[in-house]
């Protein structure tokens, strides 16, 4: 058998599967399909924080430059035949 290009690939796939199982369990709990204790929920949260990137916005403020940029894009889009 040929050598693997990435020897950790199999381990990374297993970690992704475990992460998706945690997400599925939390979703099922949120939908009322299964019951979980507070300890189980907290443990799942801690494990997900270790495996998934934090998706918090790094900058919550909207600047005037960003607002003007969007308006300019819309103007250019309507010039080339798009609709607003």
mmCIF file of the N, C-alpha and C atoms, coordinates in Angstrom:
data_MODEL
# 
_entry.id   MODEL 
# 
loop_
_atom_site.group_PDB 
_atom_site.id 
_atom_site.type_symbol 
_atom_site.label_atom_id 
_atom_site.label_alt_id 
_atom_site.label_comp_id 
_atom_site.label_asym_id 
_atom_site.label_entity_id 
_atom_site.label_seq_id 
_atom_site.pdbx_PDB_ins_code 
_atom_site.Cartn_x 
_atom_site.Cartn_y 
_atom_site.Cartn_z 
_atom_site.occupancy 
_atom_site.B_iso_or_equiv 
_atom_site.pdbx_formal_charge 
_atom_site.auth_seq_id 
_atom_site.auth_comp_id 
_atom_site.auth_asym_id 
_atom_site.auth_atom_id 
_atom_site.pdbx_PDB_model_num 
ATOM 1   N N  . UNK A 1 1  ? 0.844   -1.172 0.000   1.00 0.00 ? 1  UNK A N  1 
ATOM 2   C CA . UNK A 1 1  ? 0.000   0.000  0.000   1.00 0.00 ? 1  UNK A CA 1 
ATOM 3   C C  . UNK A 1 1  ? 0.894   1.241  0.000   1.00 0.00 ? 1  UNK A C  1 
ATOM 4   N N  . UNK A 1 2  ? 0.492   2.234  -0.756  1.00 0.00 ? 2  UNK A N  1 
ATOM 5   C CA . UNK A 1 2  ? 1.276   3.470  -0.845  1.00 0.00 ? 2  UNK A CA 1 
ATOM 6   C C  . UNK A 1 2  ? 1.196   4.253  0.461   1.00 0.00 ? 2  UNK A C  1 
ATOM 7   N N  . UNK A 1 3  ? 2.240   5.014  0.711   1.00 0.00 ? 3  UNK A N  1 
ATOM 8   C CA . UNK A 1 3  ? 2.269   5.837  1.919   1.00 0.00 ? 3  UNK A CA 1 
ATOM 9   C C  . UNK A 1 3  ? 1.255   6.968  1.790   1.00 0.00 ? 3  UNK A C  1 
ATOM 10  N N  . UNK A 1 4  ? 0.672   7.325  2.901   1.00 0.00 ? 4  UNK A N  1 
ATOM 11  C CA . UNK A 1 4  ? -0.299  8.419  2.904   1.00 0.00 ? 4  UNK A CA 1 
ATOM 12  C C  . UNK A 1 4  ? 0.430   9.749  2.746   1.00 0.00 ? 4  UNK A C  1 
ATOM 13  N N  . UNK A 1 5  ? -0.210  10.659 2.009   1.00 0.00 ? 5  UNK A N  1 
ATOM 14  C CA . UNK A 1 5  ? 0.362   11.989 1.857   1.00 0.00 ? 5  UNK A CA 1 
ATOM 15  C C  . UNK A 1 5  ? 0.317   12.739 3.182   1.00 0.00 ? 5  UNK A C  1 
ATOM 16  N N  . UNK A 1 6  ? -0.770  12.555 3.916   1.00 0.00 ? 6  UNK A N  1 
ATOM 17  C CA . UNK A 1 6  ? -0.923  13.195 5.216   1.00 0.00 ? 6  UNK A CA 1 
ATOM 18  C C  . UNK A 1 6  ? -1.227  12.095 6.237   1.00 0.00 ? 6  UNK A C  1 
ATOM 19  N N  . UNK A 1 7  ? -0.247  11.695 7.033   1.00 0.00 ? 7  UNK A N  1 
ATOM 20  C CA . UNK A 1 7  ? -0.462  10.591 7.964   1.00 0.00 ? 7  UNK A CA 1 
ATOM 21  C C  . UNK A 1 7  ? -1.530  10.875 9.022   1.00 0.00 ? 7  UNK A C  1 
ATOM 22  N N  . UNK A 1 8  ? -1.838  12.140 9.270   1.00 0.00 ? 8  UNK A N  1 
ATOM 23  C CA . UNK A 1 8  ? -2.853  12.481 10.273  1.00 0.00 ? 8  UNK A CA 1 
ATOM 24  C C  . UNK A 1 8  ? -4.261  12.553 9.680   1.00 0.00 ? 8  UNK A C  1 
ATOM 25  N N  . UNK A 1 9  ? -4.412  12.305 8.389   1.00 0.00 ? 9  UNK A N  1 
ATOM 26  C CA . UNK A 1 9  ? -5.705  12.461 7.727   1.00 0.00 ? 9  UNK A CA 1 
ATOM 27  C C  . UNK A 1 9  ? -6.801  11.631 8.395   1.00 0.00 ? 9  UNK A C  1 
ATOM 28  N N  . UNK A 1 10 ? -6.526  10.369 8.658   1.00 0.00 ? 10 UNK A N  1 
ATOM 29  C CA . UNK A 1 10 ? -7.522  9.497  9.259   1.00 0.00 ? 10 UNK A CA 1 
ATOM 30  C C  . UNK A 1 10 ? -7.939  10.009 10.633  1.00 0.00 ? 10 UNK A C  1 
ATOM 31  N N  . UNK A 1 11 ? -6.996  10.493 11.410  1.00 0.00 ? 11 UNK A N  1 
ATOM 32  C CA . UNK A 1 11 ? -7.303  11.038 12.735  1.00 0.00 ? 11 UNK A CA 1 
ATOM 33  C C  . UNK A 1 11 ? -8.153  12.305 12.618  1.00 0.00 ? 11 UNK A C  1 
ATOM 34  N N  . UNK A 1 12 ? -7.834  13.153 11.636  1.00 0.00 ? 12 UNK A N  1 
ATOM 35  C CA . UNK A 1 12 ? -8.602  14.386 11.446  1.00 0.00 ? 12 UNK A CA 1 
ATOM 36  C C  . UNK A 1 12 ? -10.037 14.081 11.034  1.00 0.00 ? 12 UNK A C  1 
ATOM 37  N N  . UNK A 1 13 ? -10.230 13.074 10.203  1.00 0.00 ? 13 UNK A N  1 
ATOM 38  C CA . UNK A 1 13 ? -11.572 12.683 9.782   1.00 0.00 ? 13 UNK A CA 1 
ATOM 39  C C  . UNK A 1 13 ? -12.362 12.169 10.983  1.00 0.00 ? 13 UNK A C  1 
ATOM 40  N N  . UNK A 1 14 ? -11.740 11.372 11.829  1.00 0.00 ? 14 UNK A N  1 
ATOM 41  C CA . UNK A 1 14 ? -12.416 10.875 13.033  1.00 0.00 ? 14 UNK A CA 1 
ATOM 42  C C  . UNK A 1 14 ? -12.826 12.023 13.939  1.00 0.00 ? 14 UNK A C  1 
ATOM 43  N N  . UNK A 1 15 ? -11.955 13.031 14.083  1.00 0.00 ? 15 UNK A N  1 
ATOM 44  C CA . UNK A 1 15 ? -12.282 14.194 14.905  1.00 0.00 ? 15 UNK A CA 1 
ATOM 45  C C  . UNK A 1 15 ? -13.472 14.962 14.339  1.00 0.00 ? 15 UNK A C  1 
ATOM 46  N N  . UNK A 1 16 ? -13.535 15.089 13.015  1.00 0.00 ? 16 UNK A N  1 
ATOM 47  C CA . UNK A 1 16 ? -14.661 15.784 12.385  1.00 0.00 ? 16 UNK A CA 1 
ATOM 48  C C  . UNK A 1 16 ? -15.965 15.024 12.597  1.00 0.00 ? 16 UNK A C  1 
ATOM 49  N N  . UNK A 1 17 ? -15.909 13.713 12.547  1.00 0.00 ? 17 UNK A N  1 
ATOM 50  C CA . UNK A 1 17 ? -17.101 12.900 12.775  1.00 0.00 ? 17 UNK A CA 1 
ATOM 51  C C  . UNK A 1 17 ? -17.579 13.065 14.207  1.00 0.00 ? 17 UNK A C  1 
ATOM 52  N N  . UNK A 1 18 ? -16.658 13.044 15.164  1.00 0.00 ? 18 UNK A N  1 
ATOM 53  C CA . UNK A 1 18 ? -17.027 13.231 16.567  1.00 0.00 ? 18 UNK A CA 1 
ATOM 54  C C  . UNK A 1 18 ? -17.644 14.610 16.784  1.00 0.00 ? 18 UNK A C  1 
ATOM 55  N N  . UNK A 1 19 ? -17.083 15.623 16.138  1.00 0.00 ? 19 UNK A N  1 
ATOM 56  C CA . UNK A 1 19 ? -17.617 16.975 16.258  1.00 0.00 ? 19 UNK A CA 1 
ATOM 57  C C  . UNK A 1 19 ? -19.031 17.039 15.704  1.00 0.00 ? 19 UNK A C  1 
ATOM 58  N N  . UNK A 1 20 ? -19.260 16.412 14.556  1.00 0.00 ? 20 UNK A N  1 
ATOM 59  C CA . UNK A 1 20 ? -20.609 16.432 13.973  1.00 0.00 ? 20 UNK A CA 1 
ATOM 60  C C  . UNK A 1 20 ? -21.598 15.677 14.851  1.00 0.00 ? 20 UNK A C  1 
ATOM 61  N N  . UNK A 1 21 ? -21.151 14.635 15.549  1.00 0.00 ? 21 UNK A N  1 
ATOM 62  C CA . UNK A 1 21 ? -22.036 13.920 16.470  1.00 0.00 ? 21 UNK A CA 1 
ATOM 63  C C  . UNK A 1 21 ? -22.430 14.804 17.644  1.00 0.00 ? 21 UNK A C  1 
ATOM 64  N N  . UNK A 1 22 ? -21.493 15.602 18.147  1.00 0.00 ? 22 UNK A N  1 
ATOM 65  C CA . UNK A 1 22 ? -21.811 16.540 19.228  1.00 0.00 ? 22 UNK A CA 1 
ATOM 66  C C  . UNK A 1 22 ? -22.819 17.579 18.765  1.00 0.00 ? 22 UNK A C  1 
ATOM 67  N N  . UNK A 1 23 ? -22.610 18.112 17.574  1.00 0.00 ? 23 UNK A N  1 
ATOM 68  C CA . UNK A 1 23 ? -23.534 19.103 17.030  1.00 0.00 ? 23 UNK A CA 1 
ATOM 69  C C  . UNK A 1 23 ? -24.923 18.505 16.851  1.00 0.00 ? 23 UNK A C  1 
ATOM 70  N N  . UNK A 1 24 ? -24.990 17.282 16.326  1.00 0.00 ? 24 UNK A N  1 
ATOM 71  C CA . UNK A 1 24 ? -26.284 16.616 16.142  1.00 0.00 ? 24 UNK A CA 1 
ATOM 72  C C  . UNK A 1 24 ? -26.993 16.407 17.468  1.00 0.00 ? 24 UNK A C  1 
ATOM 73  N N  . UNK A 1 25 ? -26.252 16.012 18.494  1.00 0.00 ? 25 UNK A N  1 
ATOM 74  C CA . UNK A 1 25 ? -26.858 15.808 19.814  1.00 0.00 ? 25 UNK A CA 1 
ATOM 75  C C  . UNK A 1 25 ? -27.419 17.111 20.367  1.00 0.00 ? 25 UNK A C  1 
ATOM 76  N N  . UNK A 1 26 ? -26.663 18.195 20.243  1.00 0.00 ? 26 UNK A N  1 
ATOM 77  C CA . UNK A 1 26 ? -27.141 19.489 20.732  1.00 0.00 ? 26 UNK A CA 1 
ATOM 78  C C  . UNK A 1 26 ? -28.351 19.978 19.934  1.00 0.00 ? 26 UNK A C  1 
ATOM 79  N N  . UNK A 1 27 ? -28.342 19.755 18.627  1.00 0.00 ? 27 UNK A N  1 
ATOM 80  C CA . UNK A 1 27 ? -29.498 20.141 17.801  1.00 0.00 ? 27 UNK A CA 1 
ATOM 81  C C  . UNK A 1 27 ? -30.727 19.335 18.194  1.00 0.00 ? 27 UNK A C  1 
ATOM 82  N N  . UNK A 1 28 ? -30.551 18.044 18.382  1.00 0.00 ? 28 UNK A N  1 
ATOM 83  C CA . UNK A 1 28 ? -31.685 17.201 18.788  1.00 0.00 ? 28 UNK A CA 1 
ATOM 84  C C  . UNK A 1 28 ? -32.223 17.617 20.152  1.00 0.00 ? 28 UNK A C  1 
ATOM 85  N N  . UNK A 1 29 ? -31.349 18.010 21.047  1.00 0.00 ? 29 UNK A N  1 
ATOM 86  C CA . UNK A 1 29 ? -31.790 18.483 22.357  1.00 0.00 ? 29 UNK A CA 1 
ATOM 87  C C  . UNK A 1 29 ? -32.565 19.795 22.204  1.00 0.00 ? 29 UNK A C  1 
ATOM 88  N N  . UNK A 1 30 ? -32.053 20.689 21.363  1.00 0.00 ? 30 UNK A N  1 
ATOM 89  C CA . UNK A 1 30 ? -32.720 21.978 21.148  1.00 0.00 ? 30 UNK A CA 1 
ATOM 90  C C  . UNK A 1 30 ? -34.100 21.788 20.526  1.00 0.00 ? 30 UNK A C  1 
ATOM 91  N N  . UNK A 1 31 ? -34.246 20.773 19.707  1.00 0.00 ? 31 UNK A N  1 
ATOM 92  C CA . UNK A 1 31 ? -35.536 20.495 19.071  1.00 0.00 ? 31 UNK A CA 1 
ATOM 93  C C  . UNK A 1 31 ? -36.458 19.652 19.947  1.00 0.00 ? 31 UNK A C  1 
ATOM 94  N N  . UNK A 1 32 ? -35.991 19.272 21.124  1.00 0.00 ? 32 UNK A N  1 
ATOM 95  C CA . UNK A 1 32 ? -36.817 18.505 22.049  1.00 0.00 ? 32 UNK A CA 1 
ATOM 96  C C  . UNK A 1 32 ? -36.896 17.022 21.744  1.00 0.00 ? 32 UNK A C  1 
ATOM 97  N N  . UNK A 1 33 ? -36.015 16.528 20.887  1.00 0.00 ? 33 UNK A N  1 
ATOM 98  C CA . UNK A 1 33 ? -36.041 15.120 20.515  1.00 0.00 ? 33 UNK A CA 1 
ATOM 99  C C  . UNK A 1 33 ? -35.341 14.233 21.534  1.00 0.00 ? 33 UNK A C  1 
ATOM 100 N N  . UNK A 1 34 ? -34.328 14.770 22.221  1.00 0.00 ? 34 UNK A N  1 
ATOM 101 C CA . UNK A 1 34 ? -33.640 14.016 23.273  1.00 0.00 ? 34 UNK A CA 1 
ATOM 102 C C  . UNK A 1 34 ? -33.458 14.924 24.483  1.00 0.00 ? 34 UNK A C  1 
ATOM 103 N N  . UNK A 1 35 ? -33.250 14.322 25.625  1.00 0.00 ? 35 UNK A N  1 
ATOM 104 C CA . UNK A 1 35 ? -32.978 15.065 26.852  1.00 0.00 ? 35 UNK A CA 1 
ATOM 105 C C  . UNK A 1 35 ? -31.492 14.964 27.161  1.00 0.00 ? 35 UNK A C  1 
ATOM 106 N N  . UNK A 1 36 ? -30.923 16.076 27.609  1.00 0.00 ? 36 UNK A N  1 
ATOM 107 C CA . UNK A 1 36 ? -29.524 16.101 28.030  1.00 0.00 ? 36 UNK A CA 1 
ATOM 108 C C  . UNK A 1 36 ? -29.453 16.843 29.359  1.00 0.00 ? 36 UNK A C  1 
ATOM 109 N N  . UNK A 1 37 ? -28.539 16.405 30.210  1.00 0.00 ? 37 UNK A N  1 
ATOM 110 C CA . UNK A 1 37 ? -28.342 17.104 31.481  1.00 0.00 ? 37 UNK A CA 1 
ATOM 111 C C  . UNK A 1 37 ? -27.496 18.345 31.228  1.00 0.00 ? 37 UNK A C  1 
ATOM 112 N N  . UNK A 1 38 ? -27.487 19.249 32.188  1.00 0.00 ? 38 UNK A N  1 
ATOM 113 C CA . UNK A 1 38 ? -26.657 20.449 32.080  1.00 0.00 ? 38 UNK A CA 1 
ATOM 114 C C  . UNK A 1 38 ? -25.181 20.074 31.935  1.00 0.00 ? 38 UNK A C  1 
ATOM 115 N N  . UNK A 1 39 ? -24.769 19.023 32.629  1.00 0.00 ? 39 UNK A N  1 
ATOM 116 C CA . UNK A 1 39 ? -23.377 18.569 32.550  1.00 0.00 ? 39 UNK A CA 1 
ATOM 117 C C  . UNK A 1 39 ? -23.040 18.105 31.136  1.00 0.00 ? 39 UNK A C  1 
ATOM 118 N N  . UNK A 1 40 ? -23.947 17.369 30.510  1.00 0.00 ? 40 UNK A N  1 
ATOM 119 C CA . UNK A 1 40 ? -23.716 16.899 29.145  1.00 0.00 ? 40 UNK A CA 1 
ATOM 120 C C  . UNK A 1 40 ? -23.650 18.069 28.163  1.00 0.00 ? 40 UNK A C  1 
ATOM 121 N N  . UNK A 1 41 ? -24.524 19.032 28.338  1.00 0.00 ? 41 UNK A N  1 
ATOM 122 C CA . UNK A 1 41 ? -24.541 20.195 27.459  1.00 0.00 ? 41 UNK A CA 1 
ATOM 123 C C  . UNK A 1 41 ? -23.248 20.982 27.605  1.00 0.00 ? 41 UNK A C  1 
ATOM 124 N N  . UNK A 1 42 ? -22.824 21.201 28.830  1.00 0.00 ? 42 UNK A N  1 
ATOM 125 C CA . UNK A 1 42 ? -21.588 21.962 29.089  1.00 0.00 ? 42 UNK A CA 1 
ATOM 126 C C  . UNK A 1 42 ? -20.365 21.217 28.540  1.00 0.00 ? 42 UNK A C  1 
ATOM 127 N N  . UNK A 1 43 ? -20.333 19.900 28.712  1.00 0.00 ? 43 UNK A N  1 
ATOM 128 C CA . UNK A 1 43 ? -19.211 19.108 28.193  1.00 0.00 ? 43 UNK A CA 1 
ATOM 129 C C  . UNK A 1 43 ? -19.160 19.191 26.667  1.00 0.00 ? 43 UNK A C  1 
ATOM 130 N N  . UNK A 1 44 ? -20.315 19.118 26.018  1.00 0.00 ? 44 UNK A N  1 
ATOM 131 C CA . UNK A 1 44 ? -20.361 19.227 24.558  1.00 0.00 ? 44 UNK A CA 1 
ATOM 132 C C  . UNK A 1 44 ? -19.881 20.610 24.122  1.00 0.00 ? 44 UNK A C  1 
ATOM 133 N N  . UNK A 1 45 ? -20.296 21.636 24.847  1.00 0.00 ? 45 UNK A N  1 
ATOM 134 C CA . UNK A 1 45 ? -19.870 23.001 24.530  1.00 0.00 ? 45 UNK A CA 1 
ATOM 135 C C  . UNK A 1 45 ? -18.347 23.145 24.632  1.00 0.00 ? 45 UNK A C  1 
ATOM 136 N N  . UNK A 1 46 ? -17.777 22.602 25.686  1.00 0.00 ? 46 UNK A N  1 
ATOM 137 C CA . UNK A 1 46 ? -16.323 22.683 25.879  1.00 0.00 ? 46 UNK A CA 1 
ATOM 138 C C  . UNK A 1 46 ? -15.594 21.953 24.758  1.00 0.00 ? 46 UNK A C  1 
ATOM 139 N N  . UNK A 1 47 ? -16.066 20.766 24.409  1.00 0.00 ? 47 UNK A N  1 
ATOM 140 C CA . UNK A 1 47 ? -15.423 20.002 23.339  1.00 0.00 ? 47 UNK A CA 1 
ATOM 141 C C  . UNK A 1 47 ? -15.550 20.705 21.988  1.00 0.00 ? 47 UNK A C  1 
ATOM 142 N N  . UNK A 1 48 ? -16.712 21.309 21.722  1.00 0.00 ? 48 UNK A N  1 
ATOM 143 C CA . UNK A 1 48 ? -16.886 22.028 20.464  1.00 0.00 ? 48 UNK A CA 1 
ATOM 144 C C  . UNK A 1 48 ? -15.986 23.254 20.393  1.00 0.00 ? 48 UNK A C  1 
ATOM 145 N N  . UNK A 1 49 ? -15.791 23.915 21.522  1.00 0.00 ? 49 UNK A N  1 
ATOM 146 C CA . UNK A 1 49 ? -14.897 25.075 21.541  1.00 0.00 ? 49 UNK A CA 1 
ATOM 147 C C  . UNK A 1 49 ? -13.470 24.683 21.197  1.00 0.00 ? 49 UNK A C  1 
ATOM 148 N N  . UNK A 1 50 ? -13.101 23.432 21.470  1.00 0.00 ? 50 UNK A N  1 
ATOM 149 C CA . UNK A 1 50 ? -11.751 22.966 21.160  1.00 0.00 ? 50 UNK A CA 1 
ATOM 150 C C  . UNK A 1 50 ? -11.613 22.528 19.708  1.00 0.00 ? 50 UNK A C  1 
ATOM 151 N N  . UNK A 1 51 ? -12.719 22.149 19.070  1.00 0.00 ? 51 UNK A N  1 
ATOM 152 C CA . UNK A 1 51 ? -12.621 21.592 17.723  1.00 0.00 ? 51 UNK A CA 1 
ATOM 153 C C  . UNK A 1 51 ? -13.122 22.526 16.632  1.00 0.00 ? 51 UNK A C  1 
ATOM 154 N N  . UNK A 1 52 ? -14.037 23.433 16.944  1.00 0.00 ? 52 UNK A N  1 
ATOM 155 C CA . UNK A 1 52 ? -14.572 24.346 15.943  1.00 0.00 ? 52 UNK A CA 1 
ATOM 156 C C  . UNK A 1 52 ? -14.003 25.742 16.151  1.00 0.00 ? 52 UNK A C  1 
ATOM 157 N N  . UNK A 1 53 ? -13.771 26.463 15.069  1.00 0.00 ? 53 UNK A N  1 
ATOM 158 C CA . UNK A 1 53 ? -13.303 27.837 15.234  1.00 0.00 ? 53 UNK A CA 1 
ATOM 159 C C  . UNK A 1 53 ? -14.413 28.703 15.799  1.00 0.00 ? 53 UNK A C  1 
ATOM 160 N N  . UNK A 1 54 ? -14.031 29.694 16.561  1.00 0.00 ? 54 UNK A N  1 
ATOM 161 C CA . UNK A 1 54 ? -14.991 30.619 17.135  1.00 0.00 ? 54 UNK A CA 1 
ATOM 162 C C  . UNK A 1 54 ? -15.430 31.575 16.033  1.00 0.00 ? 54 UNK A C  1 
ATOM 163 N N  . UNK A 1 55 ? -16.721 31.682 15.793  1.00 0.00 ? 55 UNK A N  1 
ATOM 164 C CA . UNK A 1 55 ? -17.222 32.485 14.689  1.00 0.00 ? 55 UNK A CA 1 
ATOM 165 C C  . UNK A 1 55 ? -17.680 33.868 15.125  1.00 0.00 ? 55 UNK A C  1 
ATOM 166 N N  . UNK A 1 56 ? -17.194 34.353 16.264  1.00 0.00 ? 56 UNK A N  1 
ATOM 167 C CA . UNK A 1 56 ? -17.532 35.702 16.699  1.00 0.00 ? 56 UNK A CA 1 
ATOM 168 C C  . UNK A 1 56 ? -16.950 36.707 15.715  1.00 0.00 ? 56 UNK A C  1 
ATOM 169 N N  . UNK A 1 57 ? -17.699 37.750 15.477  1.00 0.00 ? 57 UNK A N  1 
ATOM 170 C CA . UNK A 1 57 ? -17.210 38.796 14.584  1.00 0.00 ? 57 UNK A CA 1 
ATOM 171 C C  . UNK A 1 57 ? -16.055 39.532 15.251  1.00 0.00 ? 57 UNK A C  1 
ATOM 172 N N  . UNK A 1 58 ? -15.019 39.791 14.498  1.00 0.00 ? 58 UNK A N  1 
ATOM 173 C CA . UNK A 1 58 ? -13.872 40.476 15.076  1.00 0.00 ? 58 UNK A CA 1 
ATOM 174 C C  . UNK A 1 58 ? -14.109 41.971 15.185  1.00 0.00 ? 58 UNK A C  1 
ATOM 175 N N  . UNK A 1 59 ? -14.981 42.511 14.326  1.00 0.00 ? 59 UNK A N  1 
ATOM 176 C CA . UNK A 1 59 ? -15.274 43.932 14.372  1.00 0.00 ? 59 UNK A CA 1 
ATOM 177 C C  . UNK A 1 59 ? -16.774 44.112 14.217  1.00 0.00 ? 59 UNK A C  1 
ATOM 178 N N  . UNK A 1 60 ? -17.436 44.536 15.276  1.00 0.00 ? 60 UNK A N  1 
ATOM 179 C CA . UNK A 1 60 ? -18.885 44.677 15.263  1.00 0.00 ? 60 UNK A CA 1 
ATOM 180 C C  . UNK A 1 60 ? -19.343 46.058 14.798  1.00 0.00 ? 60 UNK A C  1 
ATOM 181 N N  . UNK A 1 61 ? -18.424 46.961 14.556  1.00 0.00 ? 61 UNK A N  1 
ATOM 182 C CA . UNK A 1 61 ? -18.823 48.317 14.200  1.00 0.00 ? 61 UNK A CA 1 
ATOM 183 C C  . UNK A 1 61 ? -18.901 48.480 12.681  1.00 0.00 ? 61 UNK A C  1 
ATOM 184 N N  . UNK A 1 62 ? -19.869 49.255 12.237  1.00 0.00 ? 62 UNK A N  1 
ATOM 185 C CA . UNK A 1 62 ? -20.018 49.563 10.820  1.00 0.00 ? 62 UNK A CA 1 
ATOM 186 C C  . UNK A 1 62 ? -19.446 50.950 10.588  1.00 0.00 ? 62 UNK A C  1 
ATOM 187 N N  . UNK A 1 63 ? -18.512 51.050 9.687   1.00 0.00 ? 63 UNK A N  1 
ATOM 188 C CA . UNK A 1 63 ? -17.888 52.342 9.430   1.00 0.00 ? 63 UNK A CA 1 
ATOM 189 C C  . UNK A 1 63 ? -18.565 53.013 8.250   1.00 0.00 ? 63 UNK A C  1 
ATOM 190 N N  . UNK A 1 64 ? -18.394 54.296 8.153   1.00 0.00 ? 64 UNK A N  1 
ATOM 191 C CA . UNK A 1 64 ? -18.951 55.055 7.041   1.00 0.00 ? 64 UNK A CA 1 
ATOM 192 C C  . UNK A 1 64 ? -18.337 54.598 5.726   1.00 0.00 ? 64 UNK A C  1 
ATOM 193 N N  . UNK A 1 65 ? -17.042 54.246 5.745   1.00 0.00 ? 65 UNK A N  1 
ATOM 194 C CA . UNK A 1 65 ? -16.374 53.775 4.532   1.00 0.00 ? 65 UNK A CA 1 
ATOM 195 C C  . UNK A 1 65 ? -17.048 52.526 3.990   1.00 0.00 ? 65 UNK A C  1 
ATOM 196 N N  . UNK A 1 66 ? -17.393 51.592 4.865   1.00 0.00 ? 66 UNK A N  1 
ATOM 197 C CA . UNK A 1 66 ? -18.060 50.372 4.427   1.00 0.00 ? 66 UNK A CA 1 
ATOM 198 C C  . UNK A 1 66 ? -19.425 50.657 3.843   1.00 0.00 ? 66 UNK A C  1 
ATOM 199 N N  . UNK A 1 67 ? -20.141 51.593 4.426   1.00 0.00 ? 67 UNK A N  1 
ATOM 200 C CA . UNK A 1 67 ? -21.473 51.953 3.948   1.00 0.00 ? 67 UNK A CA 1 
ATOM 201 C C  . UNK A 1 67 ? -21.373 52.617 2.578   1.00 0.00 ? 67 UNK A C  1 
ATOM 202 N N  . UNK A 1 68 ? -20.419 53.521 2.418   1.00 0.00 ? 68 UNK A N  1 
ATOM 203 C CA . UNK A 1 68 ? -20.220 54.188 1.138   1.00 0.00 ? 68 UNK A CA 1 
ATOM 204 C C  . UNK A 1 68 ? -19.786 53.174 0.093   1.00 0.00 ? 68 UNK A C  1 
ATOM 205 N N  . UNK A 1 69 ? -18.915 52.230 0.474   1.00 0.00 ? 69 UNK A N  1 
ATOM 206 C CA . UNK A 1 69 ? -18.464 51.207 -0.457  1.00 0.00 ? 69 UNK A CA 1 
ATOM 207 C C  . UNK A 1 69 ? -19.609 50.376 -1.004  1.00 0.00 ? 69 UNK A C  1 
ATOM 208 N N  . UNK A 1 70 ? -20.551 50.033 -0.167  1.00 0.00 ? 70 UNK A N  1 
ATOM 209 C CA . UNK A 1 70 ? -21.710 49.247 -0.598  1.00 0.00 ? 70 UNK A CA 1 
ATOM 210 C C  . UNK A 1 70 ? -22.553 50.068 -1.569  1.00 0.00 ? 70 UNK A C  1 
ATOM 211 N N  . UNK A 1 71 ? -22.751 51.342 -1.273  1.00 0.00 ? 71 UNK A N  1 
ATOM 212 C CA . UNK A 1 71 ? -23.532 52.206 -2.166  1.00 0.00 ? 71 UNK A CA 1 
ATOM 213 C C  . UNK A 1 71 ? -22.861 52.315 -3.533  1.00 0.00 ? 71 UNK A C  1 
ATOM 214 N N  . UNK A 1 72 ? -21.540 52.431 -3.545  1.00 0.00 ? 72 UNK A N  1 
ATOM 215 C CA . UNK A 1 72 ? -20.822 52.520 -4.815  1.00 0.00 ? 72 UNK A CA 1 
ATOM 216 C C  . UNK A 1 72 ? -20.952 51.231 -5.613  1.00 0.00 ? 72 UNK A C  1 
ATOM 217 N N  . UNK A 1 73 ? -20.917 50.112 -4.947  1.00 0.00 ? 73 UNK A N  1 
ATOM 218 C CA . UNK A 1 73 ? -21.077 48.815 -5.623  1.00 0.00 ? 73 UNK A CA 1 
ATOM 219 C C  . UNK A 1 73 ? -22.459 48.715 -6.246  1.00 0.00 ? 73 UNK A C  1 
ATOM 220 N N  . UNK A 1 74 ? -23.475 49.147 -5.511  1.00 0.00 ? 74 UNK A N  1 
ATOM 221 C CA . UNK A 1 74 ? -24.841 49.109 -6.041  1.00 0.00 ? 74 UNK A CA 1 
ATOM 222 C C  . UNK A 1 74 ? -24.966 50.012 -7.259  1.00 0.00 ? 74 UNK A C  1 
ATOM 223 N N  . UNK A 1 75 ? -24.360 51.216 -7.221  1.00 0.00 ? 75 UNK A N  1 
ATOM 224 C CA . UNK A 1 75 ? -24.399 52.119 -8.377  1.00 0.00 ? 75 UNK A CA 1 
ATOM 225 C C  . UNK A 1 75 ? -23.744 51.469 -9.592  1.00 0.00 ? 75 UNK A C  1 
ATOM 226 N N  . UNK A 1 76 ? -22.583 50.855 -9.389  1.00 0.00 ? 76 UNK A N  1 
ATOM 227 C CA . UNK A 1 76 ? -21.884 50.211 -10.507 1.00 0.00 ? 76 UNK A CA 1 
ATOM 228 C C  . UNK A 1 76 ? -22.697 49.044 -11.047 1.00 0.00 ? 76 UNK A C  1 
ATOM 229 N N  . UNK A 1 77 ? -23.322 48.310 -10.169 1.00 0.00 ? 77 UNK A N  1 
ATOM 230 C CA . UNK A 1 77 ? -24.132 47.161 -10.564 1.00 0.00 ? 77 UNK A CA 1 
ATOM 231 C C  . UNK A 1 77 ? -25.312 47.610 -11.416 1.00 0.00 ? 77 UNK A C  1 
ATOM 232 N N  . UNK A 1 78 ? -25.974 48.701 -11.009 1.00 0.00 ? 78 UNK A N  1 
ATOM 233 C CA . UNK A 1 78 ? -27.126 49.188 -11.786 1.00 0.00 ? 78 UNK A CA 1 
ATOM 234 C C  . UNK A 1 78 ? -26.676 49.781 -13.112 1.00 0.00 ? 78 UNK A C  1 
ATOM 235 N N  . UNK A 1 79 ? -25.447 50.323 -13.193 1.00 0.00 ? 79 UNK A N  1 
ATOM 236 C CA . UNK A 1 79 ? -24.938 50.866 -14.443 1.00 0.00 ? 79 UNK A CA 1 
ATOM 237 C C  . UNK A 1 79 ? -24.760 49.765 -15.489 1.00 0.00 ? 79 UNK A C  1 
ATOM 238 N N  . UNK A 1 80 ? -24.362 48.573 -15.048 1.00 0.00 ? 80 UNK A N  1 
ATOM 239 C CA . UNK A 1 80 ? -24.090 47.508 -16.015 1.00 0.00 ? 80 UNK A CA 1 
ATOM 240 C C  . UNK A 1 80 ? -25.315 46.655 -16.322 1.00 0.00 ? 80 UNK A C  1 
ATOM 241 N N  . UNK A 1 81 ? -26.469 47.110 -15.857 1.00 0.00 ? 81 UNK A N  1 
ATOM 242 C CA . UNK A 1 81 ? -27.694 46.431 -16.243 1.00 0.00 ? 81 UNK A CA 1 
ATOM 243 C C  . UNK A 1 81 ? -28.353 45.627 -15.148 1.00 0.00 ? 81 UNK A C  1 
ATOM 244 N N  . UNK A 1 82 ? -27.842 45.647 -13.944 1.00 0.00 ? 82 UNK A N  1 
ATOM 245 C CA . UNK A 1 82 ? -28.480 44.952 -12.839 1.00 0.00 ? 82 UNK A CA 1 
ATOM 246 C C  . UNK A 1 82 ? -29.625 45.779 -12.295 1.00 0.00 ? 82 UNK A C  1 
ATOM 247 N N  . UNK A 1 83 ? -30.400 45.172 -11.449 1.00 0.00 ? 83 UNK A N  1 
ATOM 248 C CA . UNK A 1 83 ? -31.496 45.923 -10.827 1.00 0.00 ? 83 UNK A CA 1 
ATOM 249 C C  . UNK A 1 83 ? -31.234 46.030 -9.344  1.00 0.00 ? 83 UNK A C  1 
ATOM 250 N N  . UNK A 1 84 ? -31.654 47.121 -8.748  1.00 0.00 ? 84 UNK A N  1 
ATOM 251 C CA . UNK A 1 84 ? -31.404 47.354 -7.332  1.00 0.00 ? 84 UNK A CA 1 
ATOM 252 C C  . UNK A 1 84 ? -32.410 46.630 -6.477  1.00 0.00 ? 84 UNK A C  1 
# 
